[in-house]
Amino acid sequence: MSVFCGVVGLSGQNVEREGLDLEKKFVDQCTEKQITTKINVGNVVVMSIDIGAHSSQYDENDDIITIIAGDPVVREVSDDVSADLNLLNSASNEELLLALLMKSRGVFAGISINKVTNSVYIYTDKSGIRPIFYSINNDVLIFSSLMSVIQQTTLISLEYDELGVLETMAFGYCLANKTIYKNIKRLNQGEIISLNERGLEFQTYWDWSNVSVDKNIDIPNMYKEFKEAIALRSEGKEKAVAFLSGGMDSRAITAQLNESFDELHTFNFATERSLDGECAKLFAEKAGIHFHEKTFKELAYPNWGQLIADGIYEKDLGRIKKVWSGDGGSVGVGCVYLDDKMITLLENNEIDTAIKYFIHKTKSNIPENILLRTQRKDAMSRFIDGIRKEFVENKEDPGKAIYYFLMNNDQKRHLQHHFETICEHEIEFLLPFFDANFLEKTYSTPIREMLYHRVYCKWFDFFPASSRSVPWQTYPEHIPCPVELPEGLSNQWSTTRKISLNTRWFDVKSYLSIKNKDNIHLVMDRNKLMIATVLHILFVKDYSHIFRKIRRLK
């Protein structure tokens, strides 16, 4: 299964009419694809569209019906997701279902309907990577793995959340369970909605802050868990397709895949004459891997799923629906965005100073100078307060608070655009860096040991020799690559930005395409934006940073 949505009558009422409304919007948002599953049981209507990446079967006569988007990886041996569905369909009560969810390792979202106990359970994975959005209105719960479906339905009236809009401009995503709408929320990591004889409940079945920090870092076991994460997601051994950048994350994955699969095809999408493309190519040649590259003059805000779907088609690789991706490695293991100063501030309990330093370091500020006067008054204090609420205390390792913040927010939302457009590109990502058992090892590692890719580099030493024999890209201020890098090539972290007329016109066009959206003018001064636009296009002043933030609202 890939995407699903549904409605539940919270008082046991029939919701067939609401289901028909939702069905129309669901099909519209899924590029007119055919609904493959529709279930109407009592006060529940659920429907799904299957792109064929993971096989799925159900029998409407079963006592328990489970629909899954993604792959839960509850199984203990390599197999298809259908093995997990069988396990979930055997969970005859809430206790057994929760036990399976706590055992899960994958990236997934799902709904289980128990017709015997008249219970409904809606849940997401331990890190909340696979989204579920929901809204409660007029005693009806509406939910969907696609936010656009709930946005478009007539069952709710939308109202913008000012803080959600500000957070999206600053980070590119909202914090916690917020969206840019007050009445649409997103399930948090390890969260489950239950509707049973007790009524409607929100529970947390998994909490990463409960993982104890262990000063004895077991790097060999980290490597073992990662290998196992890949093995459990490997269906067959004939052909695999993976992203291959010039960095360490995708190389770690492809090095393992190269030992397991008969045929491995890798794709690189980079700008012209870049370290990313050259380092990827050098490794592919050394490892004897099929390498396909496509270069661009600029590569801003791409849809990676669509890029690789097009690449698979152009290279005539057959019906490939699952692609290996290194998402999650740089933040989860390499601790990018963090440094010693930030950790020291947290260890000294200087939380607000640490937050302000993080905002400055990551350029995640809100554009106060062009906000409405009513917003400027307390926008920054509300913004910082929202961040502070996401800093989970860890008495064993106070610096870990910023790691929780990034994993529970930045990483949780990192692939939202990919999942939102999955009906267009029809690609499921296989994400071993988000494997829950592997993540337990990173959550248990002291934060200072993880900074600057310290633990990552020690872990990387366990990988096949070919992965370390040719150069790779490294982050600024992180442990440098010990192999000499090619000269005269650009890297993705270059601070210089060519300010051309085309660049500025792209900024302005991006704004003009969304300037009539209410969410912008809910917080931003229309007149000041117009002045900034004119000054920007005339080269009087560079407002690129403002337009980058505005684009995030598109």
Disulfide bonds with the S-S distance in Angstrom:
none
